[in-house]
Amino acid sequence: MTALLLAQDSDTQLPLTSFGNEPLWLTIAKALFVFVLLLLMTLFTIVAERKVVARMQQRSGPNRTGPGGWGQSLADGLKLAFKEDIIPKLADKPVYLLAPVLAAVPALLAFSVIPFGPKVSIAGNETALQLTDLPIGVLWVLACASLGVYGIVLAGWSSGSTYPLLGSLRSAAQVISYEIALALALIAVFLYAGSLSTSEIVAAQESRWFILTLPVSFVIYVIAMTGETNRAPFDLPEAESELVGGFHTEYSSLKFAMFFLAEYINMVTVSALATTLFLGGWQPLWPFSQVAFLSEGFFPIVWFLLKTMSFLFFFVWLRGVVPRMRYDTFMKFGWKVLIPVGLVWILLVAGIRQATTEVEDRGTLLIGVGVVFAVVLAVLWLVPGPKTEGELTSADGSRTGPGTDLTPRSEGGFPAPPVDLVVPPTPRSLRPARGLTTAGAGSTAGADPASATTDREA
């Protein structure tokens, strides 16, 4: 079985040493293809997002520009190109102009190691449908994603304004937090694939996709990639209700378009990386994989694009149905939930992987796995849970019940208002109305304040 898989891999995959030894014109052609593909996917994603969200909100969405409104994003790009270019007076001009470039260029470079098809023949040259590959290809993608945040931080700092600076600092803290969880999710993939090369990871999923083998890693990656790309409900660096527009508040014209382009290219890149790591890359589903035409040549590009667009639809769906999180809750979720779960999951995966390769007796293996799960359950049972309502105290330290001023005993939070709060009447509502006699005013003043308010409202 192993020899058969190696033979199939050699038919559809080139060794890493073959990259860089191709004709120059072929490398340039693949680079142009990747660049055009990213631009087209960006234009498609922008319009699709507006149409899908409009459909969810029972609206029409873009329907004027182009057939069915699909030319709207191209019209928006041309509009941004001809808008007035404004530079704030207090901006640090060199850094202000450099920041959009630092945000967009790494987003384009990250896609260079993503395989979007098998080995094919172009003009008599055997080449893989991939711009290049590295022994540490996945780390290259993570490095490019980390470099992109420099453009955001420098954009907020160089704008000379408070709100962009706050948005850029949020983005830096957010990327640091969620890149740790993202890396922990990928370690399990490396353990099963035995390589950090993207093409070899795709080849390792010949018989079973890693979404079935590593479901916890897949869930952590999906959550972390949403936070990594600053997308809703994690778009806190550009929250309009808090930061006006975030780190790009002071940008306009083409410089703003470059930030916009970088965000959507990052969405395409992390979606393509998720397809590569967990959904078998360009490999088709099981019934279609038995048909040679659907799994060879240039047709697997269709499977790759369909899988990538499913992740892009997930981004859009999240924006339409999930409200924006509070920043402290979002950071607490990353540090106190995702990272501990990722660490425990890596220990389990490493133990199971080691056991399956060295332990031949299946009964002993099952006993070992059962002991590990029992230890994990015992640890989770010993960890104290959140405070219940009966364990809460009010601001003065007294016990509380339903409908009272609640503050956790262990942490000083803001007291919540009581549920059965009754707003007292204002002094103006107790005054006698104009035109009333002194007797009427006196009777009103002598009456119960609540009844006087009720009569006044009637």
N, C-alpha and C positions, 0 to 999 in steps of 0.2 A: 504493500500500500504506500509506504514511504517513497519507494522508488518510482511509483506511478505519479505521485504528486510532484516529485522533483522533475520528472520528465515533462509534465504539463507546465510547470513553472518555467522551465527552460524554453518552452515553445512560445510563451507569452511575455517573458520578462528578460530584459537584458541585464548583464552584470553591471555593477556600479562603475567599473573601470571603463565601460564603453562611453559614458557621458564625458563630453569634452573632446572626444576623438572623431566627432561627426564633421561633415563639411560645414563651413561657416554659413553658407546660404541656408542650410537646413536649420541651424540653430536660430538664425535671424527670423526665419519663417515661423518657427514654433514660438518665439518670443512675441512676434506680432499677433499670432493667434491668441496667445494668453492675454495680451493687452486688450485686443478687441473683444474677446470673450468677457473680460471683467467689465468693460464699459457697457456692453450690451446687457449683461446681467444686472448692472446697476440701474440702467434706464428701465428695464423690465420690472425690477423689484420696486422701484419708486411708484410706478403707475399701479402695479399689482397691489401694493400696500394701500394706496388711496382707494382703489376699487373694492378691495376686500373689507376694509374698515367701513366704507360707505355702505356696503351691502349689509354688514352687521348692524349698522345704525339705521337701516331702512332709508338710505339716501341713494342718489344716482352715482355720485362720484364723477371723475373726469369723463366727459362724453362729447367734447366739442372739437378738440385738436386731434386731427388724424382719424383713421378708421376706428370707431368705437372709443375714441379718446386716448388711444395708446401712444400718441405723439406728444402727450402733455409734458412728460419729463424732458424731452428734447427741446420743447419750447421754453421750459423753465431754465434749462441750461443756457440757451441763447439769450434769454432775458438777463440772467445774471452776468453774462459776459459783457453786455452793453450798459449795465447799471453804473452809476457814478462810483468811483473808487474813493472812499473817504478814509483818511488816516487820522486818528485822534491826535490832538496837540500834545498830550502828555505821554504818548506812546514812545517806546524805545524802538525807533524805526527799523534798524537792521534785524533785530530779533523778531519784531512784529511781522516783517516780511518773510523771515525764514521759517516761522512756526508752521504755516500751512504746508510747506514743502516737507518738513519733517513728519508731519502727520500722514501725508498722502504717499510718499515714496516707499516707506516700509510696508504699507498695506499692499502695494503692487508687487514688491519683492517676495512677500511671504508665499504667494501662490506659485512660485517658480518650482517648488519641490512636490507639488500635488500631482499624482498620476491620474490622468483622465481617460486612459485607454491602454490597451495591450501593445505588444510589439507589432509594428506594421512595416510595410515596404513602401517607400516614397522615392520615386525615380531611381529604383535599384538600390537604395540605401536602407538597410535595416535600422530602424529607430523606434524607440518607445515613445508613446504619446505622453510625454512629460518633458518639460524644459530641461531639468537636470535633477539629479538625486545626490544625496550625501549620506554617509554612514550615520550622521546625526541629523537627518532631515527634519524630524519633528522638533528638535531643539532650535532649528533655524526658524521655524514658524513662530515658536514662542519668543525667540529673540526679536524678531521683527515686530511682534505684537507689543513687546516691552518698549521698543524704540518709539513706537507711535505715540506713547503717552508723553514723551518729551515735547512733541509738538503742541499737545494740549496744555501742558504746564507752562511752556514758554509763551503760548498765546495769551493765557490768563495773566501772566506776570507782566508781559510787555504792553498790555493794553492800557495801563495806567488807570484802571478802574477797579472798584471793590468787588462787584459781582463776578466779573470774569476771573479774578484771582481766587475767590472762594470756589467757583466751579472747577478750576484747574487743580486746586488742592484736593477737592473731593475726588476728582478723577484719579489722582496719583494714589491716594489711600485706597480707593476702590480696586485699582488694578493690582496693587501689591497684595491685597487681601485675597482676591479671587484667582490670581495666578498661582498661589500656593495650592488652593483646592484643585485647580486645573491640572497642575503638575502631578498631584497625588492621584488624580483619576487616570493619568496617562501611564503611570508606573506599572499598573496592573497589565495594561496592553503590552508594554515592553517585556514583561515577564513571560507572557504567553507567546508573543511573536518572536522573541529572542533577538530582536534588532530594533534600532531606532530609524531605520530607513523606511520611508513611506511605501516604496514599491515592494519591499520585503514584507511589510505589515499586510499589504493587500494580498500578497501571495500566501501568507499564513492563514488567511480566511477562506481558502479554497473549499474546505469541507464544511465549515461552520463559521458564521459571522460572530464577531466578538460581542455584539449586542445581546446575544443569547448566552454567551459564556460569562460576560462581565456586565450584568445589568446595572449594578450599583455604580460602577465606573461611568457607565453611559449617563445615568441620571445626574451624577455630580458634574460631569462634563457639560451637559446641556445647561444646567443652572449657572455654572461658572462662565461659560462662553457668553451667556446673556449679560452677566455682570461685566465681563471683560470688554464687550463692545458698547457699553453704556446705552443699552437699549431698554425700552420700557418692559417691565415695571422698575428697572434699575437705572433709568436715565436721570439720575440725581445730579450729575455735573452740569446738566442743561435744563434743570427744572424751571419752567416758566413761572410757576406760582411762587417760587422762592428766589430765583436768581435772574429774573427777567429773561435771559436767554442763555446763561451759563458762560462758558469760556469763550464763545465766539460772539458775544454781544456786540463788540466794537468792530466786527469784521463785516465787509460788504463785497459785492461784485465777485470777481473770480477767486479771491482769497476765501470767501465764505463757501464758494462752490467746491473748493478743494477740501475743506473740512467735511462738507456734505458727501463728497465722493469717497473720502477716506472711511467714513462711517459705513457706507453701504458696501464698499469693497471688503472691509473687515468682516461684515456679515457674510458675504459670499465665501471668504476664505475660511472662517471657522465652520461654516456649513460644509464646505468641501472637505475640511480636515475631519469633521465628524463622520462624513461618508467614508473617508479613507480608513479611519481607525475602527469604526464600529459596524458599518453596513457593507463591508466587502469592497469598497471602492467602486470600480467600473464593472465588477462582476454582476451578472444578472441573477434574478431569483431562480429557485430550484427548477421549476418546470421549464423555464426558458433557457436555462444553462445547458440543457440537453440538445438544443438546436445549435449547430455549428455557426450558422449565419448570424445568430443573435449574440454570440459571445466571442466572435473573432472580427478582426479588421477594424473598421472605423465605427461600426454600430454600437459598441459598448460606451461610446461617448454619450449616447442617448440615455443609457441607464445611469451614468454618472450625473448627468444634468437633472434627471428626474429625482434622484435621491437628494441632490443639493437643493433643488427647489422645494422639496418637502420640508427641509429645515428652514428655508426662508419663509415658507408659509407659517411655520410654527412661530417665528419671530413676529410676524404680522398678527397672528391670532392672539399672542400674549398682549400685544399693545392694545388690542380691541376689547379684551375681557378682564384684564388684571389691573387694578389701580396701582399707582405709584407707591412704593414703600417709604416709610420714614427712614431717614438716613441712619440713625443710631440702631434701629431694628435691622436694617440691611447689613450693617457692619457686624452686629452681634451674630446674625445668622451665618455670616461667612466664617468668623473666627471660632464660634462656639458650637456650630452644628456641622458645617461642611468639612472643615479640617479634621475634627476628631473622628467623624464617620469615615473620612478618607483614610486616616491612619489605621483604624481598626480593620477596614476592608483590605488594605494592603497586607496586613499581617495574616488575615485569613487566606487571601489569594496565594501569598508566598508559601504558607504552610500546606495548602491543598496542592499547589503545583509541585512542591518538593515531595509530598507524599505520593502523588500519582506517578512520579518518575522513578522513585526508589522502592516503594512498597509494592510487592507483587500480590500479597494476600489481600483480596478485596474486603474481607471481614475485618481485618486489622485496620484497614483504611477507614471503613465506616465508623469503627469505634473511635479512632482518633478524631475524625471530624465531629462526632457527637460530643466528645469531651471538650473540644474547642468551643462549640456552640454553647455548651453548658456553662463554661467559664464566662463567656461573653454575657449570657443572660444573667448570671449571678452578679457580675459587675454592674450591669444596667439596673438590677433590682436594688443594689446597695446605694446607688447614686440617688441623693434626695431629689424629689420632684419639685415642681413649682409650688409656691404657697397657695393654699386654698383660701376660700373666703373666710372660713372660721379662724384662720391663723393670721389674718390681717388686723392691723391696728389703725386707729385714727391718728391724726397729727399729734394729739396730746398723749398718745400711748395707751388709750383705753381700747377694750375689745369692741369690735364692730359687728354689725349684722347687715342685712340687706337694706339698701337705700340710705346708707350713711357715708360719711367722708372716709374713703378708703385710702390707705397708704401702706405699702408692704413694710413689715417689721424689719426685714433684713436690709432693705435698701431704701434710701430716702427718695421716693418718687413724688410727683405732683399729685395732690389729693384730687380725686374725682368728685364731681358734684353729686348730690344725692339724687336717686331716681325719682322720688316723689316731691321734687322741689316745687314750691309754690311761690311765685314772685309776689312780694308785698306790694300794696298799692302805692303809687307815687304821690307826693304831696299835692301835685296839681290836680290829680283825680279826686282829691278830697275837698277841693274848693267848691263853693256854691257856683252854679252856673249863672251866667249873666241874665238879668231880667227877673230872677227869683226875688221874692220878698224876703224881708229880714226874718220873718217867721219861718218861711220855707227853708231859708239858709240855716236857721237855728235848728230846725228839725232834722235837716240833713247832717249838720255837724254833730248832733247828738246821737245819730243813729250809728249802727255798727259799720265800721269802715268797709268791710267786705260787701255788705248789702248796699252801701252808698255807691261803691264802684259798680256793682251790678246794675243798680238803677241808672247810673250815669251812662253805662254802655248801652242799656236798653233804650 
